Amino acid sequence: MKIDMHCHTKEGSIDGKVSIEEYIRMLRNQGFGGMLVTDHDSYGGFRHWKKNIKGQKYSDFVVLKGIEYDTLDAGHIIVIMPESIKLRLLELRGIPIQMLIPIVHNYGGILGPAHPCGEKYMSFRNTRTYRRDPKIVEQFDFVEVFNACEDEESNATACRLADKYHKPGVGGSDSHKTDC
């Protein structure tokens, strides 16, 4: 099953321009079977899906609960949490990565760097945390190795990072609007 592992919705991200229902229709039309909602420091899009859409239609489409978390010191991190866990702490940006990792793991979640090798200032490899201790990658559960907003070289470098630390790779559109 193909799942877009990095989606921003207008219900949860300030810069999101596409409703979660429109995403589901678009992704289904492109042969995807699911999506991970990764709104910026918010579960707004996932909550909207759960309250207004889940169980009513799209029963053949999987919607996973995630967040793109803005850490204090390690850029953007994709966090995937069990649906039953209500952890509002993850909607408050700015937790240091060394605190975020055990919190997520203790509640049954998994996490990995978003666009880790991109040019963006919120990319993991551009942080002092990574430069000071690159082995922190060992504590992640996966690495985003394909991000549609990044260039080919950034994604290739992310693949090499995942391979070096034997981490599974995920990919996503990181889209905020329909043309992405």
C-alpha positions in Angstrom: 0.0 0.0 0.0 1.3 3.5 -0.9 1.0 6.0 1.9 1.9 9.7 1.6 3.9 10.1 4.9 3.9 13.9 5.1 0.7 15.9 4.5 -0.4 19.3 5.8 -4.1 20.2 6.0 -5.9 23.5 6.2 -7.6 22.3 9.3 -4.3 21.9 11.1 -1.5 23.9 9.5 -1.6 27.7 9.3 0.1 27.4 5.8 -2.1 24.4 4.7 -4.4 25.2 1.8 -6.0 21.8 1.2 -8.8 20.2 3.3 -8.1 16.7 4.6 -11.1 15.4 2.6 -9.7 16.9 -0.6 -6.4 15.3 0.1 -8.0 11.9 0.6 -9.8 12.2 -2.8 -6.6 13.4 -4.6 -4.5 10.7 -3.1 -7.0 7.9 -3.8 -7.2 9.1 -7.4 -3.4 8.7 -7.6 -3.4 5.2 -6.2 -2.6 5.9 -2.6 -4.2 3.9 0.2 -3.5 6.2 3.0 -1.9 9.3 4.4 -0.1 10.5 7.5 -1.4 13.9 8.7 1.6 15.9 9.7 0.3 19.3 10.5 2.8 21.8 12.1 2.7 21.3 15.8 -1.0 20.5 15.6 -3.4 17.5 15.4 -6.1 19.8 13.9 -6.4 17.9 10.6 -6.4 14.5 12.2 -9.1 15.6 14.7 -11.2 17.0 11.9 -11.0 13.7 10.1 -11.8 11.7 13.2 -14.8 13.9 14.2 -16.3 14.6 10.7 -15.2 12.0 8.2 -14.0 8.7 9.8 -16.6 6.0 9.6 -18.8 8.0 7.2 -16.9 7.5 4.0 -13.5 6.5 2.7 -13.4 3.3 4.7 -10.9 2.0 2.2 -8.4 4.7 3.0 -6.1 4.8 6.0 -5.5 8.1 7.9 -2.6 8.0 10.4 -2.1 10.4 13.3 1.1 12.4 13.0 2.6 15.8 13.6 5.5 17.7 12.2 7.1 18.8 15.4 9.3 22.0 15.5 12.0 21.1 18.0 14.1 23.6 19.9 17.4 22.2 18.5 17.0 19.6 15.8 14.7 21.0 13.2 11.4 19.4 12.1 10.7 15.9 13.3 7.8 13.7 12.0 6.1 12.1 15.0 3.6 9.2 14.5 1.5 8.4 17.6 -1.1 5.8 18.3 -4.6 7.1 17.7 -5.7 6.5 21.3 -2.9 8.7 22.8 -3.9 12.2 23.6 -0.6 14.1 24.3 -1.2 17.8 24.0 2.4 18.4 24.9 3.3 17.7 21.3 1.2 20.7 20.2 3.6 23.0 22.1 6.6 23.6 19.9 10.1 23.8 21.2 10.9 20.7 23.1 14.6 19.7 22.8 15.2 16.5 20.8 16.7 14.7 23.8 13.4 15.2 25.6 11.2 14.6 22.6 12.6 11.1 21.8 11.8 9.4 25.1 8.4 11.1 25.4 7.3 9.8 22.0 8.8 6.3 22.6 7.3 6.1 26.1 3.8 6.7 24.7 4.2 4.1 21.9 5.0 6.5 19.1 7.8 6.6 16.5 9.7 9.5 15.0 12.2 10.6 12.5 13.6 13.7 10.9 11.6 15.5 8.2 13.6 16.6 5.1 16.8 15.9 7.1 19.3 17.0 4.4 17.4 19.8 2.8 18.5 23.4 2.4 15.7 24.6 4.7 16.8 26.0 8.0 14.5 23.4 9.8 16.4 20.5 8.3 18.0 18.1 10.8 21.5 18.1 9.3 21.6 21.9 9.4 21.4 21.9 13.2 24.1 22.2 15.9 22.6 19.1 17.5 23.4 17.0 14.5 26.9 18.5 14.0 27.7 18.0 17.7 26.4 14.4 17.8 25.5 12.8 14.5 24.9 9.5 16.2 21.7 10.9 17.5 20.2 9.4 14.3 20.5 6.0 16.0 17.6 7.0 18.3 15.2 7.7 15.4 12.9 5.0 14.1 13.0 6.1 10.5 14.3 8.9 8.2 12.3 10.8 5.6 14.4 9.8 2.5 12.0 11.3 -0.1 10.4 14.8 0.2 8.8 16.1 -2.9 9.7 19.7 -1.9 13.5 18.9 -1.8 15.8 18.5 -4.7 17.2 15.1 -5.9 20.6 15.6 -4.1 19.0 16.4 -0.8 16.8 13.2 -1.0 19.9 11.1 -2.1 21.8 12.4 0.9 18.9 11.5 3.1 18.9 8.0 1.7 22.6 7.7 2.5 22.0 8.9 6.0 19.3 6.3 6.5 21.5 3.5 5.1 24.5 4.5 7.3 22.4 4.1 10.4 20.3 1.2 9.1 17.0 3.1 9.4 13.9 2.5 7.2 13.1 5.3 4.9 9.7 7.0 4.3 8.6 9.4 1.7 6.0 12.2 1.5 4.8 15.1 -0.5 5.2 17.7 2.3 2.5 19.4 0.4 0.6 22.4 1.6 -1.4 23.0 -1.6 -2.8 20.9 -4.4 -0.1 21.5 -7.0 2.5 19.8 -4.8 
